[in-house]
Amino acid sequence: MNMKTFKSLHPKSKNKVNLNEIVRIEADINYSHLVLASGNKLIIARTLKAYEKDLTFPFLRVNKSCMINMYFLENLSIVNEPIIQMVDGFETSISRRRISHVTNVLSKFKQ
């Protein structure tokens, strides 16, 4: 797994976090909440779009306000509404325009 640290992606940050500790990144206008495996949250003045440019596998944007780390994915359900459930119990829907990309990436990842 990529061993880059969060500090290398945002040089002004005082916190140093390994990318493999990030469960998901949630958007909050021009800020982002990094949810860590430990349950801690970091609030950073950076947009989700900026993370989407910098972060590749195993990070995947599933809707306008959430990017997940696929290693922490618990379940994907497409029965009524496409929903992703993370290991910490967090659930979010997959946007209509991203559903085909997300399911393709996840099917390759699960192989």
C-alpha positions as CSV (number, residue, x, y, z in Angstrom):
1,M,0.0,0.0,0.0
2,N,1.1,3.5,-0.6
3,M,3.0,4.8,2.4
4,K,2.7,8.5,1.7
5,T,1.8,10.6,4.6
6,F,-0.8,13.2,4.8
7,K,1.8,15.8,5.5
8,S,3.4,15.2,2.1
9,L,0.0,16.1,0.5
10,H,-0.5,19.2,2.6
11,P,2.9,20.7,3.7
12,K,1.4,23.2,6.2
13,S,-0.3,20.5,8.2
14,K,1.0,19.9,11.7
15,N,-0.6,16.5,11.8
16,K,1.2,13.6,10.1
17,V,-1.1,10.7,9.1
18,N,-0.3,7.6,7.0
19,L,-2.7,7.3,4.1
20,N,-3.5,3.7,5.0
21,E,-5.0,5.0,8.3
22,I,-7.7,7.1,6.5
23,V,-11.1,5.3,6.3
24,R,-12.8,8.1,4.3
25,I,-12.7,11.8,3.5
26,E,-15.9,13.8,3.9
27,A,-16.5,17.2,2.2
28,D,-17.7,20.2,4.2
29,I,-17.8,23.1,1.8
30,N,-14.1,24.1,1.5
31,Y,-13.0,21.8,4.3
32,S,-12.5,18.1,4.5
33,H,-13.0,15.7,7.5
34,L,-10.5,12.9,7.4
35,V,-11.9,10.0,9.4
36,L,-9.2,7.7,10.7
37,A,-9.3,4.0,11.6
38,S,-8.8,5.0,15.2
39,G,-12.1,6.9,15.1
40,N,-10.4,10.3,15.2
41,K,-11.2,13.1,12.8
42,L,-9.0,15.8,11.3
43,I,-10.5,18.9,9.8
44,I,-8.4,20.3,6.9
45,A,-8.9,23.4,4.8
46,R,-8.8,21.5,1.5
47,T,-11.6,20.5,-0.9
48,L,-12.5,16.9,-1.8
49,K,-11.7,17.8,-5.4
50,A,-8.1,18.5,-4.5
51,Y,-7.8,15.1,-2.8
52,E,-9.4,13.4,-5.8
53,K,-6.6,14.8,-8.0
54,D,-3.8,13.7,-5.6
55,L,-5.1,10.4,-4.2
56,T,-5.3,7.3,-6.4
57,F,-5.9,3.6,-5.4
58,P,-7.3,2.7,-2.9
59,F,-9.2,5.9,-2.6
60,L,-12.4,6.2,-4.6
61,R,-14.9,9.1,-4.8
62,V,-18.4,7.7,-4.5
63,N,-20.5,10.9,-4.4
64,K,-20.1,14.7,-4.2
65,S,-19.3,14.7,-0.5
66,C,-17.4,11.4,0.2
67,M,-14.2,9.6,-0.9
68,I,-13.6,6.2,0.6
69,N,-10.6,4.0,1.2
70,M,-11.6,0.7,-0.4
71,Y,-9.7,-1.4,2.2
72,F,-12.2,-0.3,4.8
73,L,-15.3,-1.1,2.7
74,E,-17.7,-3.5,4.5
75,N,-20.5,-3.9,2.0
76,L,-21.9,-2.7,-1.3
77,S,-25.7,-2.9,-1.8
78,I,-27.4,-2.0,-5.0
79,V,-30.9,-3.4,-4.3
80,N,-33.1,-0.3,-3.9
81,E,-30.5,2.4,-3.8
82,P,-26.8,2.0,-4.3
83,I,-25.3,2.2,-0.8
84,I,-21.8,1.6,0.6
85,Q,-21.2,0.6,4.2
86,M,-17.8,1.1,5.8
87,V,-16.3,-1.0,8.6
88,D,-17.0,1.7,11.1
89,G,-20.8,1.5,10.3
90,F,-20.9,4.7,8.2
91,E,-23.2,4.4,5.2
92,T,-23.4,6.6,2.1
93,S,-25.2,6.5,-1.2
94,I,-23.4,6.3,-4.5
95,S,-24.3,9.0,-6.9
96,R,-26.1,8.1,-10.1
97,R,-23.4,9.5,-12.4
98,R,-20.7,7.5,-10.5
99,I,-22.4,4.2,-10.0
100,S,-21.0,2.4,-13.1
101,H,-17.4,3.6,-12.4
102,V,-17.7,2.7,-8.7
103,T,-19.1,-0.8,-9.3
104,N,-16.4,-1.5,-12.0
105,V,-13.6,-0.4,-9.8
106,L,-15.0,-2.3,-6.8
107,S,-15.5,-5.5,-8.8
108,K,-11.9,-5.5,-10.0
109,F,-10.7,-4.7,-6.4
110,K,-12.6,-7.7,-4.9
111,Q,-11.1,-10.2,-7.3
